[in-house]
Amino acid sequence: MLVLKQLSYRQKEYLIREKIPFIVDGKQIYLPFMAVYLQERCSAEKKPREEMLPSAQMLLLHFIYGGAQELSTSQAAKDLELTPTSISRASRQLEEMGLLHIRKAGVQRIFAL
């Protein structure tokens, strides 16, 4: 068993191909005799946006001027002539900014101010 501080991609590929067990301190564990390969993965830290997405602006203004209390993703997409994906991104940004609350109702996501 090899215990290493770091390992290049080529070295890792060689060790795996040759079924040589190894541990990279705090990052990877490869134990072929136990059929185990674990690798640390961290999601990138998101920076808060300084500007609001245009779709987020549209969604927020739709709530303010449209008088809606609650909207589903599909209804907001239809009303604003945007894709459901754009509405999801917009709603996520507004939620991160504390301007919108999102709850699930079955498979639907419902937005409210």
Backbone as CSV, one residue per row, in Angstrom:
resi,resn,N_x,N_y,N_z,CA_x,CA_y,CA_z,C_x,C_y,C_z
1,MET,0.855,-1.171,0.000,0.000,0.000,0.000,0.897,1.229,0.000
2,LEU,0.651,2.113,-0.960,1.381,3.376,-1.042,0.596,4.464,-0.319
3,VAL,1.286,5.256,0.461,0.682,6.421,1.101,1.481,7.624,0.624
4,LEU,0.793,8.521,-0.087,1.468,9.644,-0.731,0.857,10.975,-0.310
5,LYS,1.649,12.035,-0.419,1.125,13.375,-0.144,0.436,13.943,-1.375
6,GLN,0.958,13.623,-2.552,0.341,14.067,-3.800,0.609,13.039,-4.884
7,LEU,-0.172,13.131,-5.951,-0.099,12.147,-7.021,-0.524,12.815,-8.319
8,SER,0.281,12.642,-9.362,-0.097,13.224,-10.653,-1.161,12.346,-11.307
9,TYR,-1.815,12.906,-12.289,-2.857,12.171,-13.009,-2.278,10.903,-13.640
10,ARG,-1.127,11.018,-14.275,-0.502,9.854,-14.940,-0.125,8.773,-13.928
11,GLN,0.412,9.187,-12.789,0.765,8.218,-11.755,-0.480,7.491,-11.251
12,LYS,-1.539,8.258,-11.035,-2.792,7.664,-10.563,-3.320,6.656,-11.575
13,GLU,-3.329,7.024,-12.842,-3.808,6.111,-13.886,-2.987,4.829,-13.911
14,TYR,-1.676,4.942,-13.764,-0.806,3.768,-13.760,-1.128,2.866,-12.569
15,LEU,-1.234,3.455,-11.384,-1.513,2.659,-10.189,-2.865,1.950,-10.287
16,ILE,-3.850,2.627,-10.811,-5.169,2.007,-10.968,-5.112,0.890,-11.998
17,ARG,-4.449,1.153,-13.120,-4.344,0.131,-14.176,-3.637,-1.122,-13.649
18,GLU,-2.619,-0.933,-12.809,-1.856,-2.060,-12.264,-2.463,-2.616,-10.970
19,LYS,-3.597,-2.021,-10.549,-4.301,-2.445,-9.333,-3.417,-2.384,-8.081
20,ILE,-2.672,-1.294,-7.974,-1.812,-1.069,-6.816,-2.567,-0.164,-5.837
21,PRO,-2.821,-0.634,-4.609,-3.566,0.189,-3.651,-2.753,1.415,-3.221
22,PHE,-3.458,2.537,-3.055,-2.773,3.753,-2.619,-3.730,4.663,-1.856
23,ILE,-3.121,5.536,-1.078,-3.852,6.583,-0.361,-3.108,7.885,-0.612
24,VAL,-3.834,8.892,-1.040,-3.275,10.236,-1.156,-3.857,11.004,0.017
25,ASP,-2.972,11.427,0.896,-3.346,12.022,2.173,-4.495,13.019,2.060
26,GLY,-5.659,12.642,2.616,-6.819,13.512,2.666,-7.557,13.716,1.358
27,LYS,-7.175,13.000,0.285,-7.809,13.242,-1.008,-8.371,11.991,-1.685
28,GLN,-7.592,10.920,-1.732,-8.025,9.727,-2.463,-7.642,8.462,-1.715
29,ILE,-8.479,7.447,-1.903,-8.183,6.110,-1.395,-8.550,5.134,-2.499
30,TYR,-7.605,4.274,-2.869,-7.870,3.238,-3.869,-7.460,1.900,-3.268
31,LEU,-8.458,1.036,-3.034,-8.229,-0.289,-2.462,-8.885,-1.319,-3.377
32,PRO,-8.178,-1.780,-4.401,-8.797,-2.684,-5.375,-9.246,-4.013,-4.775
33,PHE,-8.578,-4.490,-3.738,-8.950,-5.759,-3.117,-10.283,-5.657,-2.388
34,MET,-10.748,-4.426,-2.117,-12.053,-4.214,-1.495,-13.022,-3.531,-2.457
35,ALA,-12.601,-3.344,-3.693,-13.401,-2.650,-4.711,-13.802,-1.254,-4.231
36,VAL,-12.821,-0.513,-3.684,-13.081,0.820,-3.149,-12.204,1.851,-3.848
37,TYR,-12.850,2.906,-4.320,-12.128,4.074,-4.835,-12.894,5.302,-4.378
38,LEU,-12.315,6.046,-3.462,-12.955,7.247,-2.931,-12.109,8.458,-3.285
39,GLN,-12.791,9.531,-3.641,-12.094,10.747,-4.031,-12.829,11.937,-3.445
40,GLU,-12.083,12.860,-2.855,-12.700,14.052,-2.276,-13.131,14.986,-3.394
41,ARG,-14.352,15.460,-3.295,-14.866,16.438,-4.259,-15.515,17.556,-3.469
42,CYS,-15.138,18.758,-3.764,-15.732,19.922,-3.109,-16.425,20.758,-4.161
43,SER,-17.625,21.196,-3.855,-18.301,22.084,-4.788,-17.680,23.470,-4.671
44,ALA,-17.563,24.111,-5.790,-16.970,25.445,-5.820,-17.832,26.408,-5.016
45,GLU,-17.167,27.276,-4.295,-17.898,28.255,-3.502,-18.462,29.314,-4.435
46,LYS,-19.751,29.562,-4.318,-20.397,30.541,-5.185,-20.216,31.937,-4.621
47,LYS,-19.852,32.842,-5.506,-19.787,34.247,-5.113,-21.166,34.850,-5.318
48,PRO,-21.613,35.647,-4.366,-22.913,36.289,-4.577,-22.816,37.280,-5.740
49,ARG,-23.844,37.269,-6.575,-23.863,38.185,-7.717,-24.109,39.598,-7.229
50,GLU,-23.442,40.522,-7.881,-23.692,41.920,-7.556,-24.838,42.461,-8.388
51,GLU,-24.968,41.958,-9.619,-26.063,42.398,-10.476,-27.152,41.331,-10.488
52,MET,-28.357,41.777,-10.618,-29.489,40.866,-10.698,-29.671,40.444,-12.155
53,LEU,-29.907,39.163,-12.365,-30.182,38.668,-13.714,-31.394,39.391,-14.290
54,PRO,-31.409,39.639,-15.600,-32.588,40.262,-16.208,-33.867,39.466,-15.933
55,SER,-33.762,38.147,-15.978,-34.945,37.322,-15.710,-35.392,37.459,-14.252
56,ALA,-34.440,37.649,-13.340,-34.786,37.850,-11.928,-35.486,39.196,-11.747
57,GLN,-35.011,40.203,-12.473,-35.670,41.508,-12.426,-37.104,41.397,-12.931
58,MET,-37.272,40.677,-14.045,-38.615,40.505,-14.610,-39.536,39.792,-13.630
59,LEU,-39.026,38.727,-13.002,-39.840,37.955,-12.068,-40.231,38.803,-10.855
60,LEU,-39.279,39.545,-10.312,-39.566,40.394,-9.159,-40.590,41.474,-9.515
61,LEU,-40.402,42.120,-10.658,-41.349,43.158,-11.086,-42.726,42.575,-11.382
62,HIS,-42.753,41.343,-11.876,-44.035,40.670,-12.128,-44.805,40.486,-10.818
63,PHE,-44.089,40.130,-9.753,-44.737,40.002,-8.443,-45.224,41.355,-7.947
64,ILE,-44.366,42.361,-8.072,-44.705,43.685,-7.532,-45.866,44.318,-8.292
65,TYR,-45.762,44.357,-9.620,-46.774,45.061,-10.411,-47.929,44.173,-10.864
66,GLY,-47.686,42.876,-10.918,-48.737,41.956,-11.348,-49.696,41.589,-10.239
67,GLY,-49.297,41.832,-9.004,-50.171,41.575,-7.871,-50.306,40.109,-7.494
68,ALA,-49.474,39.253,-8.046,-49.567,37.822,-7.724,-49.046,37.571,-6.309
69,GLN,-49.738,36.717,-5.575,-49.293,36.326,-4.238,-48.323,35.152,-4.329
70,GLU,-48.665,34.200,-5.211,-47.846,33.006,-5.426,-47.843,32.681,-6.908
71,LEU,-46.740,32.094,-7.372,-46.631,31.660,-8.764,-45.868,30.353,-8.821
72,SER,-46.256,29.488,-9.734,-45.486,28.274,-9.986,-44.457,28.587,-11.069
73,THR,-43.479,27.725,-11.215,-42.464,27.895,-12.254,-43.115,27.969,-13.621
74,SER,-44.022,27.048,-13.891,-44.646,26.999,-15.220,-45.505,28.228,-15.490
75,GLN,-46.228,28.709,-14.474,-47.063,29.896,-14.665,-46.204,31.137,-14.885
76,ALA,-45.131,31.268,-14.115,-44.231,32.413,-14.282,-43.584,32.381,-15.663
77,ALA,-43.173,31.197,-16.115,-42.566,31.066,-17.445,-43.554,31.474,-18.526
78,LYS,-44.793,31.053,-18.370,-45.837,31.393,-19.344,-46.117,32.898,-19.328
79,ASP,-46.295,33.464,-18.138,-46.604,34.891,-18.010,-45.497,35.776,-18.577
80,LEU,-44.247,35.397,-18.329,-43.111,36.240,-18.719,-42.490,35.836,-20.055
81,GLU,-43.028,34.789,-20.660,-42.520,34.266,-21.933,-41.025,33.932,-21.840
82,LEU,-40.676,33.236,-20.758,-39.317,32.758,-20.530,-39.355,31.244,-20.385
83,THR,-38.199,30.612,-20.451,-38.145,29.164,-20.261,-38.215,28.848,-18.765
84,PRO,-38.697,27.658,-18.419,-38.697,27.255,-17.007,-37.291,27.284,-16.391
85,THR,-36.267,26.993,-17.204,-34.889,27.043,-16.710,-34.515,28.462,-16.301
86,SER,-34.887,29.444,-17.118,-34.609,30.849,-16.783,-35.333,31.259,-15.509
87,ILE,-36.560,30.804,-15.364,-37.336,31.119,-14.158,-36.690,30.475,-12.934
88,SER,-36.195,29.255,-13.075,-35.531,28.577,-11.954,-34.289,29.336,-11.514
89,ARG,-33.470,29.758,-12.485,-32.268,30.532,-12.150,-32.645,31.855,-11.476
90,ALA,-33.640,32.521,-12.048,-34.079,33.809,-11.505,-34.599,33.646,-10.081
91,SER,-35.421,32.635,-9.863,-36.001,32.425,-8.531,-34.921,32.057,-7.518
92,ARG,-33.934,31.260,-7.942,-32.835,30.891,-7.052,-32.054,32.142,-6.627
93,GLN,-31.800,33.038,-7.599,-31.076,34.260,-7.269,-31.885,35.134,-6.312
94,LEU,-33.167,35.280,-6.581,-34.013,36.092,-5.702,-34.102,35.491,-4.303
95,GLU,-34.124,34.167,-4.226,-34.152,33.505,-2.917,-32.842,33.756,-2.168
96,GLU,-31.699,33.656,-2.879,-30.400,33.915,-2.254,-30.302,35.352,-1.747
97,MET,-30.984,36.259,-2.426,-30.972,37.673,-2.035,-32.000,37.968,-0.940
98,GLY,-32.802,36.976,-0.576,-33.806,37.150,0.462,-35.059,37.874,-0.008
99,LEU,-35.272,37.922,-1.322,-36.425,38.636,-1.875,-37.589,37.720,-2.225
100,LEU,-37.367,36.422,-2.195,-38.383,35.470,-2.630,-38.297,34.222,-1.768
101,HIS,-39.437,33.620,-1.505,-39.485,32.350,-0.780,-39.953,31.282,-1.758
102,ILE,-39.304,30.123,-1.703,-39.658,29.019,-2.596,-40.077,27.839,-1.735
103,ARG,-41.200,27.222,-2.095,-41.624,25.994,-1.414,-42.032,24.987,-2.476
104,LYS,-41.994,23.739,-2.097,-42.391,22.670,-3.018,-43.810,22.248,-2.718
105,ALA,-44.564,22.033,-3.772,-45.920,21.493,-3.663,-45.984,20.347,-4.662
106,GLY,-45.695,19.144,-4.183,-45.581,18.007,-5.101,-44.310,18.169,-5.909
107,VAL,-44.458,18.181,-7.231,-43.292,18.384,-8.091,-43.113,19.849,-8.468
108,GLN,-44.125,20.655,-8.194,-44.074,22.081,-8.539,-43.300,22.875,-7.491
109,ARG,-42.628,23.909,-7.948,-42.012,24.884,-7.048,-42.896,26.122,-7.068
110,ILE,-43.272,26.590,-5.887,-44.154,27.751,-5.752,-43.347,28.904,-5.166
111,PHE,-43.456,30.066,-5.810,-42.729,31.261,-5.379,-43.687,32.228,-4.702
112,ALA,-43.189,32.895,-3.671,-43.968,33.935,-2.985,-42.999,34.976,-2.447
113,LEU,-43.455,36.220,-2.400,-42.615,37.296,-1.835,-42.607,37.214,-0.330
